[in-house]
């Protein structure tokens, strides 16, 4: 049977905990069908099946009216999106507003010479991550040489890509103003754990400096991300907030870390509901702390420069390419989309989890 995804425990839910960021990624390939997660068997790239039923993934997706693998864009998730609860919560929110499919294939991958490090704070009261790369000579960060960073690879259809871009503040074009958390999109290489295949995938990069607590010499990696080959102190979400609170001497203005996090989260919730409530105070606090972090806790690279995640980032995609869903999956991933001989263009009824059900009209 599938694992039921508890949307109420998502970080963005009203009962969610901002200090749970960035959450936990799936340990094995899986197929998310709305709020059910099905384990996948990865015989080879061209034959991926639902473990319990033996059904090919593309057959299940097709019969549900969802895009096959050949029409999906690979995207590396290293922050909140890597947790299946947060991903399912986001997709449900966008499905209600824009009829976005909630069916996603998720595959564990590793990214070389990279780590997930603290960047700044988000609306919902968490310290969010950025992808920090060692890509000499421009990005020379010796402490990341030889690192192997685990992540989740999301295989998204075009509407899902657009929904994720909107959630991450990716502008439609260069003329669009940026507000709050605004990401660019880069193409980054990753290795699929199940097959050892290396592919290029979209990855979000932030136009803000990375965070540092040692005078700018090294970043602050997340303890929840088990990156191999990095000999740096790693921080839980609570420890990051504690260091920020103490280093910036925020105790002069706020009672405690908990009170500060709750203020930010309540403001985000009230803005989402359209209630001005505490959002004015929350927004002022959010912008004040973000500004101080960027100026007082910024990482300085070996060449003496303070870079944002998008500065000198290799593979940075033009905005039109990012919204078009580039890069595409390799051709080998398309083999499972071919119809068996004699099969018609449409099946008689959709299949959910290997069982015939009534059509799911979207």
Buried (B, 14 or more C-beta within 10 A) or exposed (E): EBBEBBBEBBBBBEEBBBBBBBBEBBEBBBBBBBBBBBBBBBEEBBEBBBBBBEBBBBBBBBBBEBBBBBBBBBBBBBBBBBBBBBBBBBBBBBBEEEEBBBBBBBBBBBBBBBBBBBBBBBBBBBBBBBBBBBBEEBBEBEBBEEBBBBBBBBBBBBBBBBBBBEBBBBBEEEEEEEEEBBBBBBBBBBBBBBBEBEBBBBBBBBBBBBBBBEEBEBBBBBBBBEBEBBEBEBBBBBBBBEBBBEBBEBEEEBEEBEEBBBBBBBBBBBBBEEEEBBBEEBBEBBEEBBEBBBEEBBBBBEEEEBBBBBBBBEBBBEBEBBBEBBBBBEEEBBBBBEEEEEEEEEEEEBBBBBEEEEEBEE
